[in-house]
Amino acid sequence: MNLLNNYIRYRTILAEKKEIFDLLDKVDSYENDNFPPHCLKNVVMLLPWIYPSFGGITSAMRILVFLQQNNCKVTIAVMDENGVKEAKANAIKCMPEFHGEVKPVSECIKNKYDVCIATTWQSAYLAQKFSGYKVYFVQDYEPEFFETNDFSLLAKETYSFGYHIISLGKWNLDKIKCNVEDVNGKFDYIDFPYSPSEYHYIPRNYLSYKDKKTIKIACYIRYNGRRIPYIREYMLSKLKNILEDKGFRIEIYFFGTNKHFKFNCGTNLGKLTRKGLFNLYNNCDFGMVASMTNISLVPYEMLASGLPVIEFKQGSYSYFLGDDTALLVDFNYKTLYDGLCDLLDNPEKLEKMHIRALEKLENLSWDKSCNQFLNILKDVMV
């Protein structure tokens, strides 16, 4: 067994080493002269891959489609050179309005662009090879995706490249300014939005929660550290046991990950379409998300559909939406149990939470945020 474990570990080391070597091989210098564009006619965006239902990719493509609708020729440069055919098909599934080109990075490097948009720390390194004004669309503080290692340090280095950073929400900028000493370049942010047309509110009777004997919880879960999947599954397992001992029926629906993964305390629905998500939210009583780094779209969508949200005090939720629009808990399942029981006993609190949440969401939309992105680019033109 030790021999097998050592072999698996060694294969992981070789794969990680190759990833780092291949990336650094493409970099000539960390020095960048970022000259403002004269026009916005030709824009390229670097994406690692394109998968439907992948939030970060969808958000980036919303930006690109909006630029396309405002008379920009848009191109997606796919970093996975072997996955371009699949990426082309998935781009249409992900964003049917997209009519631009999808090409491998190696082909795009030869072309001339007015603006080049990096979307991940890896793509920020590759962007150095591209022509055009360098924009870094930052959707999260990526060094925290890793333990302190080659990957986290290289991710952190990208904020010192002198690119024009446009952050999805202000939280990322605060993290960068607090953790990176030699930051340079321009900084802007756009509001963290959601799509009101896709997740509209269907009235629900919060006062009826007092009489509920079956509690349905939708839990967004992905197997990466910033979503604390193990802590949440443990907490929900303990919650289920306690409430069922008290005569309740608890139904937990996990979504957002591989459908074949098994959970101790609920049903795995896998990755859902927008319609599937909306139906799930409207059929559940609570939604649980863990925004331990930058907030995700999911709590916005849950709140917009009227689903009460369970989030974590230690994460970024309250930075965006305050501490009075959701049930905020720590990592102790007893806190979750006490908070949930309080809301079931006093459902008028849910109604007040919903009103406050709608006030936060009132002026948010992708149209507004994409327009902010476009105006930021127009403001730097010479």
Backbone hydrogen bonds, N-H to C=O, Kabsch-Sander energy under -0.5 kcal/mol:
donor,donor_aa,acceptor,acceptor_aa,energy
5,N,1,M,-2.7
6,N,2,N,-2.4
7,Y,3,L,-2.0
8,I,4,L,-2.6
9,R,5,N,-2.6
10,Y,6,N,-2.3
11,R,7,Y,-2.3
12,T,8,I,-2.0
13,I,9,R,-2.3
14,L,10,Y,-2.5
15,A,11,R,-2.1
16,E,12,T,-2.6
17,K,13,I,-2.8
18,K,14,L,-2.3
19,E,15,A,-2.1
20,I,16,E,-2.2
21,F,17,K,-3.0
22,D,18,K,-3.0
23,L,19,E,-1.8
24,L,20,I,-2.7
25,D,21,F,-2.0
26,K,22,D,-0.6
26,K,23,L,-1.2
27,V,24,L,-1.2
28,D,26,K,-0.5
34,N,32,N,-0.7
35,F,33,D,-0.9
43,V,73,K,-3.0
44,V,115,V,-2.4
45,M,75,T,-2.5
46,L,117,I,-2.8
47,L,45,M,-0.6
47,L,77,A,-2.2
54,F,51,Y,-1.1
55,G,53,S,-0.7
58,T,54,F,-2.5
59,S,55,G,-2.5
60,A,56,G,-2.0
61,M,57,I,-2.4
62,R,58,T,-1.9
63,I,59,S,-1.5
64,L,60,A,-1.9
65,V,61,M,-2.8
66,F,62,R,-2.0
67,L,63,I,-2.1
68,Q,64,L,-2.3
69,Q,65,V,-2.4
70,N,66,F,-0.7
70,N,67,L,-0.8
71,N,68,Q,-1.2
72,C,67,L,-1.7
73,K,41,K,-3.4
74,V,72,C,-0.6
75,T,43,V,-1.9
76,I,101,E,-3.0
77,A,45,M,-2.8
77,A,75,T,-0.6
78,V,76,I,-0.7
78,V,103,K,-3.1
79,M,47,L,-2.5
80,D,48,P,-1.0
81,E,79,M,-1.3
83,G,80,D,-1.9
84,V,81,E,-0.5
87,A,83,G,-2.3
88,K,84,V,-2.4
89,A,85,K,-1.6
90,N,86,E,-2.7
91,A,87,A,-2.2
92,I,88,K,-1.1
93,K,89,A,-1.5
94,C,90,N,-3.1
95,M,91,A,-2.5
98,F,95,M,-2.5
101,E,74,V,-1.7
103,K,76,I,-2.8
105,V,78,V,-1.8
107,E,104,P,-0.9
108,C,104,P,-1.8
109,I,105,V,-2.3
110,K,107,E,-0.9
111,N,108,C,-1.9
114,D,42,N,-2.7
115,V,42,N,-1.5
116,C,133,Y,-2.7
117,I,44,V,-3.0
118,A,116,C,-0.6
118,A,135,V,-3.1
124,A,120,T,-1.6
125,Y,121,W,-1.0
125,Y,122,Q,-0.6
126,L,122,Q,-1.5
127,A,123,S,-2.2
128,Q,125,Y,-1.0
129,K,126,L,-2.0
130,F,127,A,-1.7
131,S,111,N,-0.5
133,Y,114,D,-2.6
135,V,116,C,-2.9
135,V,133,Y,-0.6
136,Y,164,H,-2.5
137,F,118,A,-2.8
137,F,135,V,-0.6
138,V,136,Y,-1.1
138,V,166,I,-1.6
139,Q,137,F,-0.6
142,E,140,D,-1.3
144,E,141,Y,-1.4
145,F,142,E,-2.4
146,F,143,P,-1.2
149,N,147,E,-0.7
153,L,149,N,-2.3
154,L,150,D,-2.2
155,A,151,F,-2.3
156,K,152,S,-2.2
157,E,153,L,-1.7
158,T,154,L,-0.9
158,T,155,A,-0.8
159,Y,156,K,-1.3
160,S,157,E,-2.0
161,F,158,T,-1.4
162,G,184,N,-0.6
164,H,134,K,-2.5
165,I,163,Y,-1.0
165,I,186,K,-2.4
166,I,136,Y,-2.2
167,S,165,I,-0.5
167,S,188,D,-2.5
168,L,138,V,-2.8
169,G,167,S,-1.3
169,G,190,I,-2.5
174,D,170,K,-1.8
175,K,171,W,-2.1
176,I,172,N,-2.6
177,K,173,L,-2.6
178,C,174,D,-1.7
179,N,175,K,-1.5
180,V,176,I,-2.4
181,E,179,N,-0.5
183,V,180,V,-0.5
184,N,159,Y,-0.8
188,D,165,I,-2.3
190,I,167,S,-2.7
198,E,195,S,-1.3
199,Y,195,S,-1.5
202,I,305,S,-0.8
206,Y,204,R,-1.2
208,S,205,N,-1.1
209,Y,206,Y,-1.7
210,K,207,L,-1.2
211,D,208,S,-1.4
212,K,209,Y,-1.1
215,I,213,K,-0.5
215,I,249,R,-2.8
216,K,214,T,-0.5
217,I,251,E,-2.9
218,A,286,F,-2.7
219,C,217,I,-0.6
219,C,253,Y,-2.9
220,Y,218,A,-0.6
220,Y,288,M,-2.3
221,I,219,C,-0.5
221,I,255,F,-2.7
224,N,222,R,-2.0
227,R,224,N,-2.0
228,I,225,G,-1.9
232,R,228,I,-1.8
233,E,229,P,-2.1
234,Y,230,Y,-2.3
235,M,231,I,-2.6
236,L,232,R,-2.7
237,S,233,E,-2.1
238,K,234,Y,-2.3
239,L,235,M,-2.5
240,K,236,L,-2.5
241,N,237,S,-2.0
242,I,238,K,-2.3
243,L,239,L,-2.6
244,E,240,K,-2.3
245,D,241,N,-1.6
246,K,242,I,-0.8
247,G,244,E,-1.4
248,F,243,L,-2.4
249,R,213,K,-3.1
251,E,215,I,-2.7
251,E,249,R,-0.5
252,I,250,I,-0.5
253,Y,217,I,-3.1
254,F,252,I,-0.6
254,F,267,T,-2.9
255,F,219,C,-2.0
256,G,270,G,-2.3
261,F,258,N,-1.6
267,T,252,I,-2.7
269,L,254,F,-3.3
269,L,267,T,-0.7
277,L,273,T,-2.6
278,F,274,R,-2.5
279,N,275,K,-2.3
280,L,276,G,-2.1
281,Y,277,L,-2.8
282,N,278,F,-1.8
283,N,279,N,-0.9
283,N,280,L,-0.9
284,C,280,L,-0.7
284,C,281,Y,-0.7
285,D,216,K,-2.6
286,F,216,K,-1.8
287,G,308,P,-2.6
288,M,218,A,-3.0
289,V,310,I,-2.2
292,M,226,R,-1.3
292,M,290,A,-1.2
300,Y,296,S,-0.5
301,E,297,L,-2.2
302,M,298,V,-2.6
303,L,299,P,-2.5
304,A,300,Y,-2.4
305,S,301,E,-1.4
306,G,303,L,-1.4
307,L,302,M,-2.6
310,I,287,G,-3.2
311,E,309,V,-0.5
311,E,327,L,-2.3
313,K,329,V,-2.4
315,G,312,F,-1.2
316,S,291,S,-3.0
316,S,293,T,-0.6
319,Y,316,S,-0.7
320,F,316,S,-1.1
320,F,317,Y,-1.0
321,L,317,Y,-2.9
322,G,318,S,-1.5
327,L,309,V,-2.7
328,L,326,A,-0.9
329,V,311,E,-2.5
329,V,327,L,-0.5
333,Y,331,F,-0.6
335,T,332,N,-1.1
336,L,332,N,-1.3
337,Y,333,Y,-2.6
338,D,334,K,-2.8
339,G,335,T,-2.4
340,L,336,L,-2.5
341,C,337,Y,-2.4
342,D,338,D,-2.0
343,L,339,G,-1.7
344,L,340,L,-2.2
345,D,341,C,-2.3
346,N,342,D,-1.8
349,K,346,N,-2.2
350,L,347,P,-0.9
351,E,347,P,-1.3
352,K,348,E,-1.8
353,M,349,K,-2.4
354,H,350,L,-2.4
355,I,351,E,-2.0
356,R,352,K,-2.2
357,A,353,M,-2.3
358,L,354,H,-2.4
359,E,355,I,-1.6
360,K,356,R,-1.4
361,L,357,A,-1.9
362,E,358,L,-1.2
364,L,361,L,-2.0
366,W,194,Y,-0.7
369,S,365,S,-2.1
370,C,366,W,-3.0
371,N,367,D,-1.9
372,Q,368,K,-1.9
373,F,369,S,-2.0
374,L,370,C,-2.4
375,N,371,N,-2.5
376,I,372,Q,-2.1
377,L,373,F,-1.7
378,K,374,L,-2.4
379,D,375,N,-2.1
380,V,376,I,-0.8
380,V,377,L,-0.8
381,M,377,L,-0.6
381,M,378,K,-0.9
382,V,37,P,-2.3
